[in-house]
């Protein structure tokens, strides 16, 4: 008997799912979901403005895709700019909070104040201040995704153990060099945990900004579709937003695996472990 | 010069080594060191009380004592990682006021950076100190890896190695820059008995090759007498030096406590100082021997 068979037999779940690669599994999942949607709408015939059949949504997309993608591009740009600023800003503020206790005392209250303010509630105000262009959306995306990154980076910088710090001191390493060679790599796994949350927050922020007032972007299209009772447009936009969210999420995951292949969460892949099932593995 | 220190002497108690050290001139002088900590409750805890020691260049000194007697604290003070509350440490003629320049350190845990490969964990030491070209640094690290039997492990990550292998890497990292002073804080305490013995042998060989001054903290009496030229016994709260026992047994000892009656005699003496109230330390040791 081959040892491979023994191993496969020990875990039922991996046995019956193992032959299906994860991307294939997701495609199959979406296909089944689409078939149910199409079947249910054709059989039950709900009013079109409540739930259109899948084929009319797809037809709308086929006809209107240049317009849809143009708006999607705007939303994507706002999201990425806001998220990028949150990554840079979050890490920078976490660095300051960790390194300069006096400045930290001044900074913490305002950081907390910014966090307890509901960003969605102040979105109209930010639009008044910054206008209807993309700046206001970038700012909302930034504000909403800043905190998860800050908190995780700060926790990461602080969680370096006493011995590692002493090792660095024994080598005469201090200041920025200590940050770059010891603290920052140590904190990277946590920063990525924050980034995974933050990237989808940023997308929500951009869409909320567009809801409040804009003449472009997917949030703007949703408002428009609701006013016109144009349900195929509505669903196209929602599907695009979902696709965009997934794309961002997977991109962050890919960066993570590329930058911290050594971390516990990626070791099995590095060691050529058995196929796993889960979103991160797409 | 060095002969006078290594020359086998009968095991002797505190004070007798002064003349010996004076001949070589101490590289390290610990003078009147007191250490107090303020606990979180606000209570002031005395860790060390009036420690005075002279240690010669290239000497291997083991610090033995019950947990909590301040061994580790003393070691960190000597390395310049903690400033003493009172007193001073003189290293190579200078008062220690920050981490010593040519310091190597081994902790109880390997403390390897998980994002660096084994080789890059070792070259971390030399690259942080800007010692030699990258190729030169790699070659030196590789040499040491070969010497501890880890040839071919350079490109692995620390977590792919066993605990004993990781501690070997940590030893290589502490020696790669040829330190003048090597601090070891219960380095083999977390290892199984066989691995520990192997590592003790490796350490003795590497020490003989490079001859750094070593301060080795342990609570294992057998380990202390197998490795050290001198065993300093600390006891009490706050910790004080209660004995200074020279181990006059030739090298290499190969961590062979079981077959070496001289080492066993030294171990008995250390035990009798460390545990004066124990009925008969001999009984335990002869049973093992």
Interface residues (C-beta under 8 A of the other chain):
Chain A: X161 X163 X164 X166 X167 X168 X169 X170 X171 X172 X173 X177 X181 X182 X185 X186 X188 X260 X262 X263 X264 X267 X270 X271
Chain B: X76 X79 X81 X99 X101 X103 X104 X105 X107 X109 X111 X113 X114 X115 X124 X125 X128 X129 X157 X159 X160 X183
